[in-house]
Amino acid sequence: MPEGSGVTKILGSVREENGAGVVLVEDVYATNIDDLWSAITVPSRLARWIVTVDGDLTIGGEFSATFTSGWEGSGRVDICESPRHLRITTWSDDDAPGVIDVTLVEEPAGTRLIVEESGLPLDVYHHHGAGWQTHIEDLAAYLEGRETSDWGARATELSTVYREMAAGLN
């Protein structure tokens, strides 16, 4: 980790698979699985820490999304197995489709959230690693009643670490 970067804990990893980038981030939250499931699926709660969504949020339904990262596009719900597994496919005019797979696991300390995004272009997937870590840090802040981050500043801060991880794969 770069000294003085403010990066305290890396929550993710990156890898290449079938010619595309894959990002995996995870953390444990001191809440039960139903509360965490609600925080990642109820639109009014999602809007407080990661994304505003509008549309059909049922399996096979399509929706529009605007993330705190600034990314705007569309999505489709592929799998929704409450309260443990959610998979969506996202796309925009500028990006190829990507898959976001979310798994929740009950643990003694709370609930583990595992987010994996795949199908990412190899030249930018490290940015997604930094972005996802920023998002799940913001989820922790939201659940604890704290302010979420300045998304761009925090993702930029983390980007160096994730870039080094991706470069280490080559």
Backbone hydrogen bonds, N-H to C=O, Kabsch-Sander energy under -0.5 kcal/mol:
donor,donor_aa,acceptor,acceptor_aa,energy
5,S,2,P,-1.6
8,T,6,G,-0.7
11,L,9,K,-0.6
13,S,24,L,-2.4
15,R,22,V,-2.1
17,E,20,A,-3.0
20,A,17,E,-1.3
21,G,120,L,-3.6
22,V,15,R,-2.8
23,V,117,E,-2.7
24,L,13,S,-2.6
25,V,115,V,-2.6
26,E,11,L,-2.1
27,D,113,L,-1.7
29,Y,111,T,-2.7
31,T,29,Y,-2.4
36,L,32,N,-2.2
37,W,33,I,-2.7
38,S,34,D,-2.2
39,A,35,D,-2.2
40,I,36,L,-1.4
41,T,37,W,-0.8
41,T,38,S,-0.8
42,V,38,S,-2.5
45,R,42,V,-1.0
46,L,42,V,-2.7
47,A,43,P,-2.2
48,R,45,R,-1.1
49,W,45,R,-0.5
49,W,46,L,-1.4
50,I,46,L,-3.0
51,V,46,L,-1.6
52,T,66,T,-2.1
54,D,64,S,-2.0
56,D,62,E,-2.3
57,L,55,G,-0.7
60,G,77,V,-3.6
61,G,58,T,-2.8
63,F,75,G,-2.4
64,S,54,D,-2.9
65,A,73,G,-2.7
66,T,52,T,-2.1
67,F,71,W,-2.8
68,T,50,I,-2.7
70,G,67,F,-1.9
73,G,65,A,-2.0
74,S,91,W,-3.3
75,G,63,F,-2.4
76,R,89,T,-2.1
77,V,61,G,-1.9
78,D,76,R,-0.7
78,D,87,R,-2.7
79,I,87,R,-1.9
81,E,85,H,-3.3
82,S,80,C,-0.7
84,R,81,E,-2.7
85,H,81,E,-1.9
86,L,102,V,-2.4
87,R,79,I,-2.4
88,I,100,I,-2.5
89,T,76,R,-2.2
90,T,98,G,-2.8
91,W,74,S,-2.2
92,S,95,D,-1.1
98,G,90,T,-2.4
99,V,118,S,-1.9
100,I,88,I,-2.9
101,D,99,V,-0.5
101,D,116,E,-3.2
102,V,86,L,-3.5
103,T,114,I,-2.5
104,L,84,R,-2.4
105,V,112,R,-2.2
107,E,110,G,-3.2
110,G,107,E,-1.5
111,T,29,Y,-2.5
112,R,105,V,-3.4
113,L,27,D,-3.0
114,I,103,T,-2.7
114,I,112,R,-0.5
115,V,25,V,-3.1
116,E,101,D,-2.6
117,E,23,V,-2.5
118,S,99,V,-2.4
120,L,21,G,-2.2
124,V,121,P,-1.5
125,Y,121,P,-1.1
127,H,124,V,-1.3
128,H,124,V,-1.1
129,G,125,Y,-1.6
130,A,126,H,-2.1
131,G,127,H,-2.6
132,W,128,H,-3.2
133,Q,129,G,-2.3
134,T,130,A,-2.1
135,H,131,G,-2.4
136,I,132,W,-2.7
137,E,133,Q,-2.1
138,D,134,T,-2.2
139,L,135,H,-1.9
140,A,136,I,-1.7
141,A,137,E,-2.2
142,Y,138,D,-2.8
143,L,139,L,-2.7
144,E,140,A,-1.8
145,G,142,Y,-1.3
146,R,141,A,-3.0
151,W,149,S,-1.2
154,R,150,D,-2.5
155,A,151,W,-2.7
156,T,152,G,-2.1
157,E,153,A,-2.1
158,L,154,R,-2.1
159,S,155,A,-1.6
160,T,156,T,-0.7
162,Y,158,L,-1.9
163,R,159,S,-2.7
164,E,160,T,-2.2
165,M,161,V,-2.0
166,A,162,Y,-2.3
167,A,163,R,-2.6
168,G,164,E,-1.8
169,L,166,A,-1.2
170,N,167,A,-1.3
